[in-house]
Amino acid sequence: MRLRKVLCALVLALFSLQTLQFSVRADEGMWTFNNIPRAEIKKRYGFDVTDEWLKKVQLASVRFNNGGSGSFVSPNGLVLTNYHIVEDIVNEVSTPQKDLAKEGFVARSQAEEIKAPSLELNVLMSIEDVTTRVNGAVKAGASDACAWAARRGEIAAIEG
């Protein structure tokens, strides 16, 4: 009987929590690699963010072509990420005889690794502020449509 009361109280507490509005403040934020608040990090955590450390972190960070992220954890390209990021890829490389999502898989060597043809990883190699260049492509007095086209053209030239 006591266990039943505890379970009922727990269920009621969970329903109550779901109906409450919570407000959370994330004051640390997210920054690009070229805009890290080094002084604040040093003050709060006693850690010196050096250019060398930032470059190492930047080059270790990867973006999957499905929008997920991860990090290199070996010099041979081993990447650590969450399962939901690679779930589609696991299903794609599974076969009717071997369901990798259910059975799992461990490659004991690079030769045993399974190829994932649709997988692409992107690494941010450098950052450059191109705002002035993109805005500079717009001629004075240009219409909104012409200004947009000029900016798009300059962005395409930068990306090309």
N, C-alpha and C positions, 0 to 999 in steps of 0.2 A: 504494500500500500504506500509506503514511504517513497519507494522508487517511482511509482506512478505520479505522486505529487511533484517530485523533483523534475520529472520529464515534462509534466504539464507547465510548470513554472518556466522551464527552459524554452518550451515552444512559445509561450506567451511573451517571454523576453525577446525571442528572435523576431516575432511579428511586430513587437513594439519598436525594435531597432529599425526594421524595414520602413516603418512609417515616419520615422524622424528625419528631418533634413539636417545633414551634416555640412559644416563648412570647414574646409581644410586649407591652410595656407602653405604653399610650397615656395618659400622665399629663396631657395637656392637656385631655381630655374635651370635653364639649359642654355648653353653658349656654344657658338661656333669656335673652332680651334684657334681662330685669330682674334678672339674677343673674350678671353678668359679673365675673370676678375682675380688676378694673381694676388694683389694686396689683401683682399678680403679672405681668400683661401689661407694665406699665410697667417693672418690675424686669428681666424677662427680655428684652424686646424694645425697650425705650426708647420705646414708643408710648403716647401718652395717649389712652385711650378716652373720648371726650367724649359727652355726651348727644346732641349734634347728629349726630355720626358714627354712633352706634348707631341713631338714628331713621332716618337715610338708608339704612343697611344693612337694617334691618327692613322698610322700605317697598319696598326693591328685591327682597326675597326673595319668591318665589311658590311655591305648592304646587299641583300639578296634581291634578285629581280622580281620577287613577289612583294617587296616592300619591307621585309623583315630585316633584322640586323643580327650581327654576331661579332665574334672576335677571333683572330688567329691565335692559336695556342701552341703552335709548333713552327719551326722554321720550314717544314715541309708542306704547309698549307692546311693543316688540321684546323677546323673551325668549330668553335663552341657556340651553340645557339639553343633556342627553345624548340621543343618538338613541334609545336603548332606551326612553326616557320617552315619546316621541312616535311610536314605530313603529306602534302600533295606529291612531293617528290618520292617519298617512300612508297606511296601507293603506285606511282608511275613505274618504278623499277621493280615492283613486286611481280610475281608470276602466279598463275593458278596453282603451281606446285609449291611455291614458297611465298607465303604472305608475311612480308617483313614487318608489318605493323603488329601482327600477332606473335610471330616467332622471334623477332629481333635478328640482329646480325652483327658480327664482329669480324672485321678484316684483320687477320694476323700479320699481314704484310701489305705493302702498296700494291703488289700484284693481285691480291684478293679483293681490292676495293671495287665497288660497283660504280660504274659510270652513270652519271645523271645528265643526259644530253640537254635537257631543258634548263638546267641550273646555270645561273650566271651570278658571279659575285663581283661587286664593284668596290674599289678602294679609292678613297679620296687622297690624291697625290699632292695636291696643292690648292691654295685658296688665293683668289685675286679679286679685289673689288673692282668691278667693271661698270659701276653705276654711272660715272662721268662719261665713259665711252659710249654707253647705250643711250643715255639722255642726249649726248652731243650729236647723235645721228639725226636728231629732229631739227628740221629747218625752222627758223623763226616764223611765226604766223601760220604754221601748218595746221590743217584741220585735225580733228581727233583721229579720224581714220588714217590719214597720212602719217601722223605721229606714231600711231600704233604700228603701222606697217614698217616705218623706219626703224623703230626699236626692235621689232621682230627680225628684220633683216640683219641688224647689227648683232643680235643674239645668235642668229644662225651662223654668221661669219665667225663669231667667237667659238661656238661649239664645233664648227667644221674643222 
